[in-house]
Structure formats: structure tokens, C-alpha cells
Amino acid sequence: MEKCDIALARWMTDASMPFDTVNSAYYLPMIDAIANMGAGYKGPNYGRVRGHLLSKLVEDVKKMSEYYHEIWKQTGCTIMADGWTHHCRHTLINFLVYCPKETIFLKSVDASHVSKTANALFKLFRDVVLFVGPENVVYVVTDNAANYVAARRKLEEVSETMSQASMITKYINNHCHTLYLMKKFTGKREILRPAPTRFATNFIALQSILAQKDVLRAMVTSRKWTSSAYSKESKTKNFVDQVLDSKFWNQCIDIVKLTEPLVRVLGIIDSKDRAAMSFLYQAIYKAREEMVKRFQKRKRIVDPYLKILDTRWDSQLRKNLHAAGY
């Protein structure tokens, strides 16, 4: 036994392995597996470890990831970002995902060069949220520093998407050549601007820009655009990146699907042609049914919005007077 232990210790020191590797959960199972193989077992060589066996381990991790994704779909999950600074003054952020099953470590990022700005932190958090699945995330827990708080707010899908849509429309309306070119591509149709204070206007504007998605993408990839002097400017490149960002358009589609039925209800309420009270109950129920129908296969996306709708309805609008009117 002493000989065996010394052989193992010699290999560890020769390979510069930290001594605490013996505390690994895989250490004793490895020893047991070698003992069970008997005296004739020869370990895998360099090529086999870095090739076939590494691929097998990667496959195991992928299967584990798929397993947890299924759990997160059922229960929802919390993303936790734990930032700390080690002795070399590097800022590291550990990302973990908690669900009722268990908490798992996702990854560690050296954020020394990005930890000070909200935009850079947002990009890190956004990658994690997209990997976990935005529809599965219930909470995001981070440090309470101002830059982390600002980054968390940027993760809110609706406000972030509205902000991007606003930047696209502002760029178009503030640049004569872009506005001229857009009208040429859209057949002189305009894109509505999101307004900062009006709920319905924002979502109607989002419908408007979504309707021109293909036209805008065709415009920024056309020869007329790429050959113009504007296309070389940094602001223009940011505008093009946003127009070609498929994630932005996918979020637009989801938000419009969610809000179209509610915007129609607001249209009924704002109408001056007839009193809306007698139609309100039916209109809300129809809107709710349509929202559910549009997300039958992705129920987790619509559920948080239905809860908000139900809470507002129960506390403010489900009154006997409205019921009598209906």
C-alpha cells in the first residue's frame, strides 16, 4: 500500500498537480475503477485522453446541461452572479443557477476589464440569461453596486427592446439620407416613433417597426447603402448591427404578440363612438384567451404577463358596475 501511495504522490508532484485534487469528488471513484480493472490495466495515453476521452466528457456535460434545462423549464430558476477580487487584483464573477433541484456552477469570468461599466456587465449577464433561457429565469441576483443594478435593469426584455427600437427610429429620422432611402424601400411608408410617456403608443410603434423588419434589413445590406459614405461611420455601424440583430427582432415578435390584444382593448376604451363599459369584460377575456393561444407551446413566456394582467384586473377593474354593464 505504501508503494502504491508513493507512486501516486510521485506522479502528482511530477505533474505539478495541486495536493487538494485528492479532495475531488472524482478521485476515489477513479482509484476504485483502476483497482477493479486488476493488475493488467494500462492507463490511456496522451492522444486518447485529449481526443476520444475528452470528447466523451464534453458529451456528458452537454447531456447534463440538457437535463438541467428541462428542470429549469418546469420550475423556473434564479441566476446568481457572485463577484470577488483575488490576490492578483483580478475581478472574477462566478455565475450560478439555482432551482429547487439544486444549485449548479455555470462558469467563472475574468471581468477585470469590464466590471466598471453597466453596458459591459449587461453583455455578460445577457449571455448567461440567453444560455439558461429568458423564459426560465425568475430572478437575477447580483451585487448591489450601482453598475450591477443598472446592468440588471437592462436585462428587462420589454424595456430593453423598446430602447433598441427607439434608437433605430431616432437614427432614421435624424439622418436625411437614411430617411430618404428608407422611404424608397418602404414605398414612402413611415415608422412610428416610440413615445416616452404613452403606453399604447410605444407598442403601436413596435408593431410599426416590426412590419418593416425585412425592408430595413434589405436596406442596410443593399449596394446603395454599403457604397454610401454614411456606412463607414461608427454610429451607422451600431445602427446596422441593431437592424441585423436577430435576437432583437425575435423579442419584438414576442412583445407584439403579447401586447396586440391589449392594445385592441385600449382602442375600445378610447373610442368615442360608443360607451366601453359594457364591452370591457368581454374584451379583456378575449384578449387574455388570445394571449394564451399565441403562446400555447411556450406557456412560460406568457405566464408572468398574465399574472400582471390578472392582478390589475382583480384589484382595479373587476367591479360589480362593470359586470352589470356587461
PLY file of the C-alpha trace (Angstrom):
ply
format ascii 1.0
element vertex 326
property float x
property float y
property float z
element edge 325
property int vertex1
property int vertex2
end_header
0.00 0.00 0.00
2.92 2.34 0.87
4.47 1.67 -2.56
1.18 2.38 -4.29
0.66 5.63 -2.33
4.22 6.82 -3.06
3.79 6.06 -6.79
0.60 8.12 -6.83
2.16 11.00 -4.85
5.25 11.00 -7.11
3.04 11.25 -10.21
1.11 14.17 -8.68
4.25 16.13 -7.76
5.93 15.42 -11.13
2.79 16.67 -12.94
2.62 19.76 -10.63
-0.89 18.81 -9.52
-2.27 20.71 -6.50
-2.49 18.46 -3.44
-6.14 19.36 -2.88
-7.05 17.46 -6.07
-7.36 14.41 -3.78
-10.49 16.14 -2.39
-12.15 15.94 -5.80
-15.42 14.01 -5.89
-13.93 12.00 -8.78
-10.70 10.98 -7.01
-11.86 7.89 -5.07
-14.15 6.62 -7.90
-11.08 6.77 -10.18
-9.00 4.71 -7.69
-11.83 2.17 -7.33
-12.20 1.86 -11.11
-8.44 1.20 -11.54
-8.47 -1.38 -8.70
-11.44 -3.17 -10.28
-9.59 -3.45 -13.61
-6.87 -5.60 -11.99
-3.10 -5.86 -12.49
-3.12 -5.81 -16.32
-4.72 -2.38 -16.76
-2.70 0.28 -18.63
-3.90 3.89 -18.46
-4.91 5.82 -21.59
-2.12 7.58 -23.50
-1.84 11.30 -24.33
-3.64 11.04 -27.67
-6.61 9.11 -26.26
-7.07 11.47 -23.29
-7.00 14.65 -25.42
-9.06 13.11 -28.23
-11.71 10.44 -27.76
-11.98 10.67 -23.94
-12.18 14.47 -23.89
-14.99 14.30 -26.47
-16.84 11.81 -24.26
-16.53 14.14 -21.26
-17.83 17.09 -23.32
-20.83 14.96 -24.38
-21.51 14.12 -20.72
-21.52 17.84 -19.84
-23.90 18.58 -22.74
-26.29 15.87 -21.52
-26.12 17.29 -18.00
-26.85 20.76 -19.38
-29.89 19.45 -21.31
-31.09 17.70 -18.14
-30.95 20.92 -16.13
-32.59 22.93 -18.91
-35.60 20.60 -18.68
-35.76 21.14 -14.91
-35.50 24.94 -15.34
-38.39 24.84 -17.82
-40.57 23.11 -15.22
-39.64 25.04 -12.08
-38.03 28.28 -13.22
-34.64 29.29 -11.84
-32.55 32.09 -10.32
-29.28 33.30 -11.84
-26.76 34.34 -9.19
-23.68 36.42 -10.01
-21.04 36.44 -7.28
-18.25 38.96 -7.90
-14.95 38.91 -5.99
-11.33 40.02 -6.33
-8.45 37.57 -5.85
-4.87 38.27 -4.68
-3.71 39.33 -8.19
-6.37 42.10 -8.13
-8.37 40.43 -10.89
-12.15 40.83 -10.68
-13.88 37.49 -11.17
-17.60 36.82 -11.49
-18.94 33.35 -10.74
-22.30 32.55 -12.34
-24.52 30.00 -10.62
-28.04 28.82 -11.35
-30.38 27.90 -8.51
-33.55 25.82 -8.84
-35.45 23.66 -6.31
-33.49 20.62 -7.53
-30.06 22.10 -6.66
-27.65 24.95 -7.33
-25.10 24.43 -10.11
-21.96 26.35 -11.05
-22.25 27.65 -14.62
-18.99 29.47 -15.32
-16.42 31.93 -14.00
-15.48 35.06 -15.97
-12.44 37.30 -15.55
-14.22 40.65 -15.65
-11.25 42.86 -14.70
-11.58 44.88 -17.90
-15.40 45.19 -17.87
-16.52 45.28 -14.25
-16.83 49.09 -14.05
-19.48 49.74 -16.73
-23.13 48.71 -16.76
-23.14 48.05 -20.54
-20.22 45.62 -20.36
-21.75 43.81 -17.37
-25.08 43.65 -19.18
-23.45 41.79 -22.10
-22.04 39.21 -19.66
-25.40 38.75 -17.92
-27.26 38.66 -21.23
-25.11 35.74 -22.49
-25.90 33.80 -19.31
-29.63 34.58 -19.49
-29.77 33.51 -23.16
-27.96 30.25 -22.31
-30.32 29.47 -19.43
-33.36 30.64 -21.44
-35.03 34.04 -20.74
-38.39 32.33 -20.27
-36.92 30.16 -17.47
-35.40 33.00 -15.41
-37.46 34.11 -12.40
-34.83 36.24 -10.63
-31.34 37.61 -11.23
-29.34 38.13 -8.01
-26.17 40.27 -8.16
-24.11 42.64 -6.04
-25.94 45.84 -5.12
-23.34 48.22 -6.61
-24.81 50.87 -8.95
-23.26 49.37 -12.10
-24.69 45.92 -11.30
-28.13 47.39 -10.60
-28.04 49.24 -13.94
-26.98 46.04 -15.73
-29.86 44.12 -14.11
-32.35 46.70 -15.34
-31.03 46.31 -18.87
-31.98 42.64 -18.73
-35.69 43.52 -18.65
-36.75 42.34 -22.10
-39.58 44.77 -22.87
-37.82 47.98 -21.82
-34.54 46.94 -23.47
-36.28 46.02 -26.74
-38.25 49.28 -26.67
-35.00 51.17 -26.14
-33.41 49.45 -29.17
-36.46 50.18 -31.31
-36.32 53.82 -30.22
-32.62 54.06 -31.19
-33.37 52.63 -34.65
-36.21 55.10 -35.32
-34.21 58.05 -33.93
-31.27 57.24 -36.18
-33.52 57.01 -39.25
-35.37 60.26 -38.52
-32.19 62.18 -37.65
-30.34 61.32 -40.89
-31.78 62.69 -44.12
-30.09 60.16 -46.42
-31.24 57.21 -44.27
-34.80 58.58 -44.11
-34.85 59.11 -47.89
-33.51 55.60 -48.52
-35.96 54.02 -46.08
-38.95 55.71 -47.76
-37.67 54.46 -51.09
-37.53 50.88 -49.76
-40.86 51.08 -47.85
-42.82 52.80 -50.61
-42.94 56.11 -48.68
-44.28 54.44 -45.51
-43.01 55.92 -42.22
-42.06 54.16 -38.98
-43.78 55.48 -35.85
-41.57 56.70 -33.03
-41.95 55.19 -29.52
-43.07 57.90 -27.09
-41.66 58.03 -23.54
-44.96 58.58 -21.71
-47.70 56.77 -23.62
-48.15 53.02 -23.05
-50.12 52.24 -26.21
-48.01 54.49 -28.44
-44.88 52.54 -27.55
-46.37 49.20 -28.53
-48.04 50.54 -31.67
-44.63 51.93 -32.65
-43.11 48.49 -32.05
-45.74 46.95 -34.35
-44.84 49.60 -36.92
-41.11 48.85 -36.88
-41.69 45.08 -36.88
-43.82 45.43 -40.02
-40.76 46.94 -41.77
-38.25 44.36 -40.48
-37.47 42.75 -43.86
-37.37 46.11 -45.64
-34.92 47.60 -43.11
-32.64 44.56 -43.28
-32.71 44.66 -47.06
-31.89 48.38 -46.98
-28.76 48.11 -44.78
-27.38 45.24 -46.88
-28.13 46.88 -50.24
-25.44 48.22 -52.56
-26.85 51.74 -52.26
-26.29 51.60 -48.51
-22.89 49.87 -48.37
-21.45 52.16 -51.06
-22.56 55.37 -49.29
-20.23 57.50 -47.19
-22.56 57.07 -44.18
-21.92 53.33 -43.95
-18.35 53.88 -42.68
-19.35 55.95 -39.60
-19.32 54.29 -36.16
-22.89 55.39 -35.32
-24.07 53.91 -38.60
-22.35 50.62 -37.84
-24.16 50.47 -34.48
-27.47 51.15 -36.26
-26.77 48.37 -38.81
-25.83 45.94 -36.00
-29.17 46.59 -34.31
-31.16 46.21 -37.52
-29.42 42.88 -38.22
-29.71 41.62 -34.62
-31.99 38.58 -34.89
-32.44 38.41 -31.08
-33.90 41.93 -31.11
-36.42 41.00 -33.80
-37.39 37.77 -32.00
-38.06 39.80 -28.85
-40.10 42.28 -30.92
-42.24 39.42 -32.22
-42.91 38.11 -28.70
-43.74 41.55 -27.29
-46.08 42.39 -30.18
-47.80 39.01 -29.81
-48.34 39.76 -26.12
-49.48 43.35 -26.45
-51.58 43.42 -29.64
-54.69 42.01 -27.89
-54.31 44.54 -25.05
-53.77 47.46 -27.45
-57.07 46.50 -29.13
-58.79 46.66 -25.71
-57.34 50.14 -25.18
-58.68 51.09 -28.60
-62.19 50.09 -27.48
-61.87 52.07 -24.25
-60.56 55.18 -26.06
-63.29 55.05 -28.69
-65.72 57.97 -28.69
-68.26 56.16 -30.87
-69.81 54.09 -28.08
-69.58 53.58 -24.30
-66.93 50.98 -23.49
-68.11 49.71 -20.10
-70.46 47.05 -21.43
-67.70 45.70 -23.71
-64.83 45.78 -21.20
-65.39 42.39 -19.53
-65.67 40.53 -22.82
-62.78 42.45 -24.39
-60.41 41.59 -21.50
-61.40 37.91 -21.52
-60.94 37.72 -25.29
-57.56 39.43 -25.06
-56.44 37.04 -22.32
-57.58 33.99 -24.31
-55.73 35.23 -27.40
-52.51 35.79 -25.42
-52.68 32.21 -24.12
-53.45 30.86 -27.59
-50.48 32.67 -29.17
-48.07 31.07 -26.69
-49.58 27.59 -26.35
-46.21 25.91 -26.94
-44.24 28.45 -24.87
-46.50 28.97 -21.89
-43.69 30.15 -19.60
-43.25 33.32 -21.69
-46.85 34.47 -21.31
-47.41 33.39 -17.67
-45.71 36.40 -15.97
-47.73 38.82 -18.12
-50.98 37.01 -17.40
-50.26 37.31 -13.67
-49.78 41.07 -14.05
-52.99 41.33 -16.10
-54.97 39.25 -13.57
-53.63 41.26 -10.62
-54.57 44.58 -12.23
-57.95 43.22 -13.29
-58.81 41.81 -9.86
-57.71 44.88 -7.91
-58.97 47.66 -10.20
-61.44 46.57 -12.86
-63.42 43.52 -11.72
-66.20 45.59 -10.18
-69.92 44.93 -9.91
-70.65 48.02 -12.03
-68.58 46.63 -14.90
-70.23 43.22 -14.52
-73.68 44.84 -14.63
-72.70 46.76 -17.75
-71.56 43.51 -19.38
0 1
1 2
2 3
3 4
4 5
5 6
6 7
7 8
8 9
9 10
10 11
11 12
12 13
13 14
14 15
15 16
16 17
17 18
18 19
19 20
20 21
21 22
22 23
23 24
24 25
25 26
26 27
27 28
28 29
29 30
30 31
31 32
32 33
33 34
34 35
35 36
36 37
37 38
38 39
39 40
40 41
41 42
42 43
43 44
44 45
45 46
46 47
47 48
48 49
49 50
50 51
51 52
52 53
53 54
54 55
55 56
56 57
57 58
58 59
59 60
60 61
61 62
62 63
63 64
64 65
65 66
66 67
67 68
68 69
69 70
70 71
71 72
72 73
73 74
74 75
75 76
76 77
77 78
78 79
79 80
80 81
81 82
82 83
83 84
84 85
85 86
86 87
87 88
88 89
89 90
90 91
91 92
92 93
93 94
94 95
95 96
96 97
97 98
98 99
99 100
100 101
101 102
102 103
103 104
104 105
105 106
106 107
107 108
108 109
109 110
110 111
111 112
112 113
113 114
114 115
115 116
116 117
117 118
118 119
119 120
120 121
121 122
122 123
123 124
124 125
125 126
126 127
127 128
128 129
129 130
130 131
131 132
132 133
133 134
134 135
135 136
136 137
137 138
138 139
139 140
140 141
141 142
142 143
143 144
144 145
145 146
146 147
147 148
148 149
149 150
150 151
151 152
152 153
153 154
154 155
155 156
156 157
157 158
158 159
159 160
160 161
161 162
162 163
163 164
164 165
165 166
166 167
167 168
168 169
169 170
170 171
171 172
172 173
173 174
174 175
175 176
176 177
177 178
178 179
179 180
180 181
181 182
182 183
183 184
184 185
185 186
186 187
187 188
188 189
189 190
190 191
191 192
192 193
193 194
194 195
195 196
196 197
197 198
198 199
199 200
200 201
201 202
202 203
203 204
204 205
205 206
206 207
207 208
208 209
209 210
210 211
211 212
212 213
213 214
214 215
215 216
216 217
217 218
218 219
219 220
220 221
221 222
222 223
223 224
224 225
225 226
226 227
227 228
228 229
229 230
230 231
231 232
232 233
233 234
234 235
235 236
236 237
237 238
238 239
239 240
240 241
241 242
242 243
243 244
244 245
245 246
246 247
247 248
248 249
249 250
250 251
251 252
252 253
253 254
254 255
255 256
256 257
257 258
258 259
259 260
260 261
261 262
262 263
263 264
264 265
265 266
266 267
267 268
268 269
269 270
270 271
271 272
272 273
273 274
274 275
275 276
276 277
277 278
278 279
279 280
280 281
281 282
282 283
283 284
284 285
285 286
286 287
287 288
288 289
289 290
290 291
291 292
292 293
293 294
294 295
295 296
296 297
297 298
298 299
299 300
300 301
301 302
302 303
303 304
304 305
305 306
306 307
307 308
308 309
309 310
310 311
311 312
312 313
313 314
314 315
315 316
316 317
317 318
318 319
319 320
320 321
321 322
322 323
323 324
324 325
